[in-house]
Amino acid sequence: MVTHRIFNFSAGPAVLPEAVIKAAQHDLLALPDVGMSVLEISHRSTHFDAILRDAERTFREIANVPADYRVLFLQGGASLQFGMVPMNLLAGNDIADYLVTGVWSQKAVKEAKKIGRVHIAASTEAEEFARVPRLDEVVLSPEAAYVHMTSNNTIYGTQWTDLPETGTVPLVSDMSSDIVSRPIPVDRFGVIYASAQKNLGPAGVTLVIIREDLLARSPVTLPSMLSYRLLADNGSRQNTPPVFGIYMLRLVFEWLRIQGGLGAVAACNARKASVLYEELDRSEFYRSVADPTCRSMMNVTFRLAKRDLEPRFVQEAAAAGLDGLRGHRTVGGLRASIYNAMPEAGVMALTEFMRDFERSNG
């Protein structure tokens, strides 16, 4: 029976900061001065008012969110946002531009096509999404309603480092897997959305940041739960929100602040990724999947030169306390997700295991 914490390299639901889990455990039976569990309090109570207010305030502080942006705590994951974005921003015969860099952006395109016209402004599908497009490959529509991108691709291990220039056209980004991993130039975007279960907290919460002027685009004919305007007007409480998930996000945001903010977190993430990529590049036994120009700092994808050894690698790594290293089911291979909460000790343990495994099987 395992009674200690192992290193969780899963892509999501993913590792949470140990300090956050301990804080939640300490107050789970009864919140201080409340006498009830956070699992029991009303979403209309003054207790939850404080939780919601503190979560938004701390997030705005660490992410430097401008005053003219609204922060929403919703449900449905990024998958619901694939449909909500075009429902709210794509009207009539307008066209939306999409940058296709993997499975999740393909799914976003599929949902958007149900709502209106879509133009693929760039795609690296022909290269099996081993890289993101170069900026000179992006061909935008002259009068697009918005431009949609996926900032980090969990399956393929690629990440945008430079943003496309969209002028006055709102840039929309799915940042589910790299939000709060580095400073965010929020004012470059019209909408940012992120499901929580990778870098923010437990599954069940979706964070949306939307510029206020875009709220007016929400058609009055939309169902209430799909309207950014109504959800913003009701302070994320059009219905009962995911109370516990928002409480956990508040703890994570406070943990990020204590770490020194997103600049300090980004430096730590860069160190972790550098150690792991250096190990992959050290010998021909391991092979990094993503193009070196756009390797993800969050999801490191790799293969073994002898691919028949990959199942053994996953099995023996798990036995050594390194879990979640199997690649996504659509591409196979191996993947180490090293989100904010993955300690540097976890990456060191993984690289040591990789060297031992190579010595035994090389």
C-alpha positions as CSV (number, residue, x, y, z in Angstrom):
1,M,0.0,0.0,0.0
2,V,1.4,3.4,-1.0
3,T,1.2,5.8,1.9
4,H,3.4,8.6,0.6
5,R,3.1,11.1,-2.3
6,I,4.7,10.0,-5.6
7,F,5.7,12.3,-8.5
8,N,2.6,12.8,-10.7
9,F,3.6,13.6,-14.3
10,S,0.0,13.3,-15.6
11,A,-1.2,15.8,-18.2
12,G,-4.4,16.4,-16.3
13,P,-6.0,16.1,-13.8
14,A,-2.5,17.0,-12.7
15,V,-0.3,17.6,-9.7
16,L,-1.3,20.3,-7.2
17,P,1.0,22.1,-4.8
18,E,1.4,20.0,-1.7
19,A,0.9,23.2,0.5
20,V,-2.5,23.8,-1.2
21,I,-3.7,20.2,-0.6
22,K,-2.6,20.5,3.1
23,A,-4.4,23.8,3.5
24,A,-7.6,22.4,2.0
25,Q,-7.3,19.3,4.2
26,H,-6.8,21.4,7.3
27,D,-10.0,23.4,6.7
28,L,-12.1,20.8,5.0
29,L,-14.2,19.9,8.0
30,A,-14.9,23.5,8.9
31,L,-13.7,26.8,7.4
32,P,-12.2,29.1,10.0
33,D,-14.9,31.2,11.7
34,V,-17.6,29.5,9.6
35,G,-18.3,26.2,11.3
36,M,-19.1,24.5,8.0
37,S,-17.1,22.8,5.3
38,V,-16.5,24.6,2.1
39,L,-18.3,21.7,0.5
40,E,-21.5,22.8,2.3
41,I,-21.6,26.6,2.2
42,S,-24.1,28.4,0.0
43,H,-22.8,30.0,-3.2
44,R,-24.9,33.1,-2.1
45,S,-23.4,33.3,1.3
46,T,-21.1,36.0,2.6
47,H,-18.5,33.3,3.2
48,F,-18.4,32.4,-0.5
49,D,-18.6,36.1,-1.4
50,A,-15.2,36.4,0.3
51,I,-13.8,33.3,-1.4
52,L,-14.9,34.5,-4.9
53,R,-13.7,38.0,-4.3
54,D,-10.3,36.9,-3.0
55,A,-9.8,34.4,-5.9
56,E,-10.4,37.1,-8.5
57,R,-8.4,39.8,-6.7
58,T,-5.3,37.5,-6.3
59,F,-5.5,36.3,-9.8
60,R,-5.8,39.8,-11.2
61,E,-2.7,40.7,-9.1
62,I,-0.4,37.9,-10.2
63,A,-1.6,37.9,-13.8
64,N,-1.6,41.7,-14.1
65,V,-5.2,41.7,-15.5
66,P,-6.2,45.1,-16.7
67,A,-9.3,46.8,-15.2
68,D,-11.3,46.6,-18.4
69,Y,-11.3,42.8,-18.4
70,R,-13.8,40.6,-16.6
71,V,-12.7,37.4,-14.9
72,L,-15.3,34.6,-14.9
73,F,-15.3,31.2,-13.1
74,L,-17.4,28.9,-15.2
75,Q,-18.0,25.2,-15.8
76,G,-17.8,22.8,-18.8
77,G,-14.1,22.9,-19.4
78,A,-12.3,24.1,-22.5
79,S,-14.6,21.9,-24.6
80,L,-17.6,24.0,-23.8
81,Q,-15.5,27.1,-24.6
82,F,-14.9,25.7,-28.1
83,G,-18.6,26.4,-28.7
84,M,-19.1,29.4,-26.5
85,V,-16.5,31.5,-28.2
86,P,-18.1,31.4,-31.6
87,M,-21.6,31.6,-30.1
88,N,-20.7,34.9,-28.5
89,L,-18.3,36.4,-30.9
90,L,-19.1,35.1,-34.4
91,A,-22.3,36.7,-35.8
92,G,-24.1,36.4,-39.1
93,N,-21.8,35.8,-42.1
94,D,-18.6,36.8,-40.2
95,I,-15.6,34.6,-40.4
96,A,-13.2,33.4,-37.7
97,D,-9.6,32.6,-38.1
98,Y,-8.1,29.5,-36.4
99,L,-4.5,28.5,-35.9
100,V,-4.4,24.7,-35.9
101,T,-1.6,23.2,-33.9
102,G,-3.1,19.9,-32.6
103,V,-6.1,17.9,-31.5
104,W,-7.6,20.6,-29.2
105,S,-7.5,23.3,-31.8
106,Q,-9.0,20.8,-34.3
107,K,-11.8,20.2,-31.8
108,A,-12.3,24.0,-31.5
109,V,-12.5,24.3,-35.3
110,K,-15.1,21.5,-35.4
111,E,-17.4,23.3,-32.9
112,A,-16.9,26.7,-34.5
113,K,-18.0,25.4,-37.9
114,K,-21.4,24.5,-36.4
115,I,-21.9,28.2,-35.6
116,G,-20.4,30.1,-38.6
117,R,-17.6,30.3,-41.1
118,V,-14.1,29.3,-40.3
119,H,-10.8,30.0,-42.0
120,I,-7.7,28.0,-41.2
121,A,-5.1,30.7,-41.0
122,A,-2.2,28.3,-40.4
123,S,-1.8,24.6,-39.7
124,T,1.1,22.2,-39.0
125,E,-1.0,19.1,-39.4
126,A,1.1,18.0,-42.4
127,E,4.1,17.8,-40.0
128,E,2.1,15.8,-37.4
129,F,2.0,18.9,-35.2
130,A,5.7,18.6,-34.3
131,R,5.9,22.4,-34.3
132,V,3.7,25.5,-34.2
133,P,3.5,27.7,-37.3
134,R,6.0,30.4,-37.9
135,L,4.5,33.9,-37.8
136,D,5.3,34.4,-41.5
137,E,3.1,31.3,-42.2
138,V,0.0,32.8,-40.6
139,V,-2.5,34.2,-43.2
140,L,-5.3,36.1,-41.5
141,S,-8.6,37.1,-43.0
142,P,-8.9,40.9,-43.6
143,E,-12.0,41.3,-41.4
144,A,-12.1,38.3,-39.1
145,A,-14.4,38.4,-36.1
146,Y,-11.5,36.9,-34.0
147,V,-8.4,34.8,-34.3
148,H,-8.2,31.6,-32.2
149,M,-5.1,29.9,-31.0
150,T,-4.0,27.2,-28.5
151,S,-1.0,28.5,-26.6
152,N,0.4,25.1,-25.5
153,N,-0.3,21.7,-27.0
154,T,-0.3,19.0,-24.4
155,I,-0.4,16.0,-26.8
156,Y,2.5,17.1,-29.0
157,G,4.6,19.0,-26.5
158,T,4.7,22.3,-28.4
159,Q,4.2,25.9,-27.2
160,W,3.9,29.3,-28.8
161,T,6.6,31.7,-27.7
162,D,5.7,34.6,-30.0
163,L,2.1,35.8,-30.5
164,P,0.6,36.5,-33.9
165,E,-0.1,40.1,-34.6
166,T,-3.8,40.5,-35.1
167,G,-4.2,44.3,-35.0
168,T,-7.7,45.3,-33.9
169,V,-9.0,41.8,-34.3
170,P,-9.5,40.1,-30.9
171,L,-7.0,37.3,-30.3
172,V,-8.6,34.3,-28.4
173,S,-6.5,31.7,-26.7
174,D,-7.1,28.4,-25.1
175,M,-4.4,28.5,-22.3
176,S,-5.6,25.4,-20.4
177,S,-2.2,23.9,-20.1
178,D,0.1,26.9,-19.6
179,I,-1.8,29.6,-18.0
180,V,0.0,31.1,-14.9
181,S,3.1,29.3,-15.9
182,R,4.7,32.6,-17.0
183,P,3.7,36.3,-17.2
184,I,0.7,36.8,-19.5
185,P,0.3,39.8,-21.8
186,V,-3.4,39.9,-21.1
187,D,-3.9,43.1,-23.1
188,R,-2.8,41.3,-26.3
189,F,-5.9,39.1,-26.0
190,G,-9.7,39.6,-26.3
191,V,-10.5,36.3,-24.6
192,I,-8.4,33.8,-22.7
193,Y,-9.9,30.6,-21.4
194,A,-8.5,27.7,-19.4
195,S,-9.8,24.6,-17.8
196,A,-8.4,24.2,-14.3
197,Q,-7.2,20.7,-14.1
198,K,-3.7,21.2,-15.5
199,N,-2.1,24.3,-13.9
200,L,-4.9,25.9,-11.8
201,G,-6.6,23.4,-9.6
202,P,-9.0,20.4,-9.7
203,A,-11.2,19.6,-12.6
204,G,-14.6,21.3,-12.7
205,V,-13.7,25.0,-13.1
206,T,-13.1,27.0,-16.2
207,L,-11.4,30.4,-16.0
208,V,-12.4,32.9,-18.6
209,I,-10.8,36.4,-19.0
210,I,-12.7,38.6,-21.5
211,R,-12.3,42.2,-22.5
212,E,-15.4,44.2,-21.4
213,D,-16.2,45.6,-24.9
214,L,-16.6,42.1,-26.3
215,L,-19.5,41.3,-23.9
216,A,-21.8,43.4,-26.0
217,R,-21.4,40.8,-28.9
218,S,-23.2,38.1,-26.9
219,P,-26.6,37.7,-28.8
220,V,-29.7,38.1,-26.7
221,T,-31.0,34.9,-28.1
222,L,-28.3,32.8,-26.4
223,P,-29.3,30.5,-23.6
224,S,-28.4,32.3,-20.3
225,M,-25.7,29.8,-19.4
226,L,-23.9,30.3,-22.7
227,S,-23.9,34.1,-22.7
228,Y,-20.6,35.7,-21.6
229,R,-22.6,38.9,-21.0
230,L,-25.1,37.4,-18.7
231,L,-22.5,35.3,-16.9
232,A,-20.4,38.5,-16.3
233,D,-23.5,40.5,-15.2
234,N,-24.2,37.8,-12.6
235,G,-20.7,37.6,-11.3
236,S,-20.2,33.9,-12.4
237,R,-23.3,33.0,-10.4
238,Q,-25.9,32.6,-13.1
239,N,-26.4,29.2,-11.4
240,T,-24.6,27.4,-8.6
241,P,-20.9,27.6,-9.5
242,P,-18.2,25.0,-8.6
243,V,-17.7,26.3,-5.1
244,F,-15.0,23.9,-4.0
245,G,-13.1,24.3,-7.2
246,I,-13.1,28.1,-6.9
247,Y,-11.9,27.7,-3.3
248,M,-9.0,25.6,-4.5
249,L,-8.2,28.1,-7.2
250,R,-8.0,30.8,-4.5
251,L,-5.5,28.7,-2.6
252,V,-3.4,28.1,-5.8
253,F,-3.4,31.8,-6.7
254,E,-2.2,32.6,-3.2
255,W,0.5,29.9,-3.5
256,L,1.7,31.4,-6.7
257,R,1.9,34.8,-5.1
258,I,4.0,33.4,-2.2
259,Q,6.4,31.8,-4.8
260,G,7.2,35.3,-6.0
261,G,4.6,35.6,-8.8
262,L,4.6,34.5,-12.4
263,G,8.1,35.7,-13.1
264,A,9.6,33.5,-10.4
265,V,7.4,30.6,-11.5
266,A,8.5,31.0,-15.1
267,A,12.1,30.8,-14.1
268,C,11.5,27.6,-12.1
269,N,9.6,26.1,-15.0
270,A,12.5,27.0,-17.4
271,R,15.0,25.3,-15.1
272,K,12.9,22.1,-14.9
273,A,12.3,22.0,-18.7
274,S,16.0,22.6,-19.4
275,V,17.1,19.7,-17.2
276,L,14.7,17.4,-18.9
277,Y,15.4,18.4,-22.5
278,E,19.2,18.3,-21.8
279,E,18.7,14.7,-20.7
280,L,16.7,13.9,-23.9
281,D,19.4,15.4,-26.1
282,R,22.3,13.7,-24.3
283,S,22.1,10.4,-26.2
284,E,20.3,8.7,-29.0
285,F,18.5,6.4,-26.6
286,Y,15.8,9.1,-26.1
287,R,14.3,11.3,-28.8
288,S,12.5,14.5,-28.2
289,V,9.3,14.7,-30.3
290,A,8.7,18.5,-30.6
291,D,10.8,20.8,-32.8
292,P,13.5,22.5,-30.7
293,T,12.2,25.9,-31.7
294,C,8.9,25.5,-29.9
295,R,9.3,22.9,-27.2
296,S,6.8,23.1,-24.4
297,M,7.8,24.1,-20.9
298,M,4.8,22.2,-19.6
299,N,4.5,18.9,-21.5
300,V,7.7,17.2,-22.6
301,T,7.0,14.5,-25.2
302,F,9.6,11.9,-26.2
303,R,10.1,8.4,-27.6
304,L,12.7,5.7,-27.1
305,A,14.9,4.7,-30.0
306,K,13.7,1.1,-29.3
307,R,9.9,1.8,-29.2
308,D,9.1,-1.7,-27.9
309,L,10.8,-0.6,-24.6
310,E,8.3,2.2,-24.0
311,P,5.7,0.1,-22.1
312,R,8.5,-1.2,-19.8
313,F,9.7,2.3,-19.3
314,V,6.2,3.4,-18.1
315,Q,5.8,0.3,-15.9
316,E,9.2,0.6,-14.2
317,A,8.9,4.3,-13.8
318,A,5.5,3.9,-12.0
319,A,7.1,1.3,-9.8
320,A,9.8,3.8,-8.9
321,G,7.2,6.4,-7.9
322,L,7.1,8.3,-11.3
323,D,3.5,8.1,-12.5
324,G,1.6,9.4,-15.6
325,L,4.4,9.1,-18.2
326,R,2.5,7.3,-20.9
327,G,1.9,9.5,-24.0
328,H,-1.5,10.5,-25.1
329,R,-3.5,7.6,-26.5
330,T,-3.7,9.2,-30.0
331,V,0.1,9.4,-30.5
332,G,1.6,7.0,-28.1
333,G,5.1,7.5,-26.9
334,L,6.0,9.1,-23.6
335,R,5.2,12.4,-21.9
336,A,6.2,14.2,-18.8
337,S,4.0,17.0,-17.7
338,I,5.9,19.4,-15.5
339,Y,3.4,22.0,-14.5
340,N,4.0,24.7,-11.9
341,A,3.3,22.3,-9.0
342,M,5.9,19.7,-10.1
343,P,8.9,20.2,-7.8
344,E,12.3,20.3,-9.3
345,A,13.1,17.2,-7.2
346,G,10.5,15.4,-9.4
347,V,12.3,16.3,-12.6
348,M,15.7,15.3,-11.0
349,A,14.2,11.9,-10.0
350,L,12.9,11.4,-13.5
351,T,16.3,12.1,-15.2
352,E,18.0,9.8,-12.8
353,F,15.5,7.1,-13.6
354,M,16.1,7.7,-17.3
355,R,19.8,7.2,-17.0
356,D,19.3,4.0,-15.0
357,F,16.9,2.7,-17.5
358,E,19.3,3.5,-20.4
359,R,22.1,1.7,-18.6
360,S,19.9,-1.4,-18.2
361,N,18.4,-1.4,-21.6
362,G,20.7,0.5,-23.9
